[in-house]
Amino acid sequence: MILQSLAGLPAFLVYFCTGLVAIVAYLFVYTRITPHNEFQLIRDNEPAAAIALGLSLLGFVAPLVSAIAHSANVLDCLIWATIALIVQIIVLFLVRVPVPNLSARIADGELAPAIWLGLSSLAAGLLNAACMIY
């Protein structure tokens, strides 16, 4: 019975590690594209940066979860993870249109722009996740 339950463990480990690699890649790319240094701001106890980056990460993870659940294989999952990353980058640039100094305001600790960016990222991620169901 236990061996039967553990039969899916290799696939779990492959997809879990794939998900972790995708998250690390997302954070690496995303934090290089934003003009402000999220991790330094978070180390400096800046809540605005933590809110924006944390919600952005959730906006990426939502479609990643969908990709893991619905992909035919790991390569398919990575392709959809890449699409999710691209969507999040597009959102970053789109939300800066009505708030052109968004990054500077987040770096200055303003919460409203951080919440705007974060929730826009999450909304796009949820929409992205729903569209990945095929």
C-alpha positions, -999 to 999 in steps of 0.1 A, spaced: 0 0 0 27 25 9 48 16 -22 17 22 -43 13 56 -27 49 64 -33 48 54 -70 42 90 -80 72 103 -60 96 105 -89 72 126 -110 65 148 -79 102 154 -74 107 162 -111 79 187 -112 86 202 -78 122 208 -87 112 222 -121 88 246 -103 116 257 -79 140 263 -109 113 283 -127 107 304 -96 144 311 -91 146 320 -128 116 342 -125 130 361 -96 164 364 -113 149 379 -145 122 400 -129 146 416 -103 170 424 -131 144 442 -152 129 464 -125 148 496 -119 148 492 -82 167 465 -62 139 446 -45 160 423 -24 181 452 -11 149 471 -3 135 441 15 167 437 34 163 473 44 128 465 57 109 483 30 74 468 30 65 483 -4 92 463 -22 81 431 -3 45 436 -13 52 443 -49 76 415 -54 56 390 -33 24 396 -52 43 395 -85 57 361 -74 22 349 -67 12 362 -102 39 340 -116 33 310 -95 -5 308 -103 1 300 -140 31 279 -130 8 257 -109 -16 255 -138 13 245 -161 24 218 -138 -11 205 -134 -19 205 -171 13 200 -190 20 169 -210 57 168 -199 84 188 -182 94 206 -214 58 216 -220 57 229 -184 89 249 -189 75 265 -221 43 276 -202 64 288 -173 84 310 -198 51 324 -211 41 332 -176 73 350 -170 68 370 -202 33 379 -192 46 392 -158 72 414 -175 46 428 -199 24 436 -168 53 454 -152 56 477 -182 19 482 -186 13 492 -150 40 519 -154 19 537 -180 -5 553 -156 22 556 -129 54 564 -148 76 568 -117 64 535 -102 98 521 -94 111 552 -77 79 554 -56 82 518 -45 119 524 -37 108 554 -16 84 531 3 51 543 -11 26 515 -6 -1 525 -32 22 519 -62 35 487 -47 0 474 -42 -10 485 -77 19 466 -93 15 436 -71 -23 432 -75 -20 438 -112 6 411 -114 -15 387 -95 -46 395 -116 -27 389 -148 -12 357 -133 -47 344 -124 -60 352 -159 -29 336 -174 -35 304 -153 -71 302 -163 -61 305 -200 -36 276 -197 -63 250 -191 -65 231 -224 
